[in-house]
Amino acid sequence: MEIGPKPSAHRTGPAGRSSIITGITRISDMTGIQIASTCVAGHFPTIGTRIISESVLVDLYGAIEQSDRSNNNNFTVVWNSLGNQDSVACHVGLRTDNPDDYLFGKTSQGFPTLYLKRSTTTPTGMCVAFVQKKEAYLAGLQSNLGHSAEIERITNSVTCKHVLRRLYGCPAEADAALDNFFLLHYGLSLANNLSLSESDPQLATKTTAEIIAFVNAAGAYWRKYAVVSDVFS
């Protein structure tokens, strides 16, 4: 069995960033969207969702334009990616009984776990993006030490209006209930510690029974799928 990600893989710095982040200046300028240096979907190798093509920013731009939340400092957008399978690799694959399909690795917290190999990835049917306005992103960076290079990069991008914080490629079968739980699960883990209503206002209005239904849907989802990973050397 191959060795998968190490804990440091989740904290890849600028030197380890994928060329996707550093090589899309024209598309970034056209769309007004920059990819955060901590957006692991833009790293290679990486765990889970991986950005394959710069065209994802064009798709994201269209989703932002159609979103009724784009006036918020922090918001999520969802779009159907069935027509563009070449821009984002899905974050999961179908679980199998073949040990050779898995990588042994550790989570960012250092716990041992298994990941499916990237070759088992399920086609991406839907994308979920966590986006911040440029000013809100910079304000969060300035409240923490050690981000001077990223502050300079985003500040100097005069066309930048939004920053892609996180991106998840999901299977086509991820329905609305599962999607909302997905947003809750990851939205609350954003670095700026958003409240529930900030991460997804729709979820803040849900009843306990509806939240439990989301949890049950997520449980069924993870029994069927497992996170995929590239091979880390």
Beta strands, then each sheet from edge to edge (+ up, - down):
strand 1: 2-3
strand 2: 33-35
strand 3: 50-51
strand 4: 74-80
strand 5: 88-89
strand 6: 92-94
strand 7: 102-106
strand 8: 112-117
strand 9: 126-133
strand 10: 162-170
strand 11: 225-229
sheet 1: 1+ 7+ 8- 11- 6+
sheet 2: 2+ 10+ 9- 4+
sheet 3: 3+ 5-
end
